[in-house]
Amino acid sequence: MGNGNRAAQKRERNAAKGGSKEPKSQLKSNAAALTIKCKTCFQSFQSTTNRNMLGDHATNKHGKTFEDCFNPDDGVAR
């Protein structure tokens, strides 16, 4: 036989040795990190978003100031 038999044997050995690996997803941790919310449009932002980017959101999207759209004590990074 050729290399196909070797590959099949190796797959069998690895399956017996390691079992099945479950896929890992980061979706739940990303959703948990969305802790900052705009008071006007209720868009969520990650806790690592800095104040300048949030200020740009408030100005460009709503024509308001940072204080009008966000609570300054929400843990916004400076």
C-alpha positions in Angstrom: 0.0 0.0 0.0 1.0 3.6 -0.4 1.0 6.6 1.9 -2.8 6.5 2.1 -2.6 3.5 4.4 -0.1 5.3 6.6 -2.3 8.4 6.8 -5.3 6.3 7.8 -3.3 4.6 10.5 -2.0 7.9 11.8 -5.5 9.3 12.0 -6.7 6.2 13.9 -3.8 6.6 16.4 -4.4 10.3 16.9 -8.2 9.7 17.4 -7.5 7.1 20.0 -4.9 9.2 21.7 -6.5 12.6 21.9 -10.2 12.0 21.6 -12.3 14.6 20.0 -11.5 18.2 20.5 -14.4 20.6 20.9 -14.3 23.8 18.9 -13.6 26.9 21.0 -15.6 30.1 20.4 -14.9 33.6 21.7 -18.4 34.9 21.1 -19.5 34.6 24.7 -16.5 36.4 26.1 -16.8 39.1 23.4 -20.5 39.6 24.4 -19.6 39.8 28.1 -17.0 42.5 27.3 -19.6 44.9 25.8 -20.1 46.9 29.0 -20.4 50.5 27.7 -23.8 51.5 26.2 -24.8 54.7 24.4 -27.8 56.3 26.1 -29.2 57.6 22.8 -29.0 54.6 20.4 -28.2 51.8 22.9 -25.2 50.6 20.9 -22.8 48.6 23.0 -19.0 49.1 23.1 -16.2 47.0 24.6 -14.8 48.1 27.9 -11.4 48.8 26.2 -12.8 51.5 24.0 -11.2 54.8 24.8 -13.0 58.1 25.5 -12.0 59.7 22.2 -13.6 57.0 20.2 -16.8 57.3 22.2 -16.7 61.0 21.8 -16.4 60.6 18.1 -19.5 58.3 18.1 -21.5 60.9 20.1 -20.5 63.7 17.8 -20.7 62.0 14.4 -23.8 59.9 15.0 -25.9 62.1 17.3 -24.4 65.6 17.2 -24.1 65.5 21.0 -21.2 65.5 23.5 -19.7 62.6 25.3 -21.5 63.4 28.5 -24.9 63.4 26.7 -24.4 59.9 25.4 -22.3 58.1 28.0 -22.0 57.9 31.8 -18.4 59.0 32.6 -18.3 56.5 35.5 -19.0 53.4 33.3 -15.4 52.5 33.4 -14.4 54.3 30.2 -10.7 54.1 29.5 -9.1 57.6 29.2 
